[in-house]
Amino acid sequence: MGARVSNMAASPFATGAAIALALAVYLLYRWIVRPVNRVKRLGDLGFHFGEELTGRYKESQIERMKRLRVLGELPPVYPNGWFCIAESGDVAPKEIKPIIFMGEQLTLIRSENGKVHLIDSYCPHLGANFNVGGRVVDGNCVQCPFHGWVFSGETGKCTRIPNCEGSIPEQAKVSVWPVKEVNKCIFVWYHCDGHDPEWEVPEIPEITNGNWIYKGRTDHEILCHCQEIPENGADIAHLNYLHLIGVNEGNNITRIEMSKAEPLVRHVWNGKWEPEAAPNQHVSAMYLKQFMTFAGFPIPLTYSDLKAIQIGPGIVHMMFDFGFLGRGIVMQHVTPEEPVQQRVRFTMYADLNDAFAKFFLISEANHFERDIYIWTNKRYIKNPLYAKNDGPIGKHRRWFNQFYGENSPRLNKDGTLTNRPISINDW
């Protein structure tokens, strides 16, 4: 009788434990299959003050560091090329999205038929900002929230003025920027001399036809010059120092013991960088083989061949192959929002299983965030001292120089620019 009572008492507990276990497994499954969405804003990482700071004092110290930082003899701050300003899903039909690009406030709209347009944000009438209360009307037009003037997203011209019996002024127009939507991303073209696009963003067929599935993205705001980010592709030596230690030790380089020659988890890298010849001189490629070891023994399934194709100054297509586990791409987009502030997006499409894809993208983010600690605090040295194993950094700089022109904006010592970036349609 006593045993039967005991079993009956234990039954609700066992049932509750089973429900809790099932819920935990379900939540873990949901986390694994949910695409990565890792967003780091300016100040989240990369800054080091010798102690942990929070709140307004941290914000004031960041502003102070920005004033006191030695930038060095920088190249022009805005190179020529295509730059990603949004992902396709960021703006729905009849929606407006504010864009900051090269220090300019712009307005991205998607028309009723799905086409995207990019225009300057300020109404030429009395200066209202389309991003605050503006509307998409008449198919592909933007209506000013102040007096209702309507401007074409395609031509920039004013198409109508409500309650106005007179003619539309000839100068009632806003600047229009050339945009292109490909690989489920939206790009804008900039050239300091007003030249039309000199190359195209290559389409990735596996993304267009759906063979590779969206696996997630990361988004970082970084305080540095835009050239310093892709320059990493030619800096082979830093891979076996800054990125030697496994991602199990995180991203904060102030807390990682860099002197470990044989860490418990180690990344082994072997790579090379080289530019392509004309007519594809705007393209370069980094070929990288890597795997991981644990206590000196290779870890199965971590071997990968990666080809990082740099297309112009702001686009990198990192094609990877994990053999039978699958293939895919991580698209890296560097977008200059201010002279020394960049937005960097990594977006992954692949046929990998969700768990492995998440591990790969988060690992990539941890390594990238170690670089952010460097970029945020370094100065640019125009003529660096080279060592034998540095890799072709100088060659990469000469290659990157093709994206600057005589009119490329430079940063003055007082923080102003030598000239303001404008759309090629304004020339």
Order of alpha helices (4+ residues) and beta strands (2+ residues): alpha-beta-alpha-beta-beta-beta-beta-beta-beta-beta-beta-beta-beta-beta-alpha-beta-beta-beta-beta-beta-beta-beta-beta-alpha-alpha
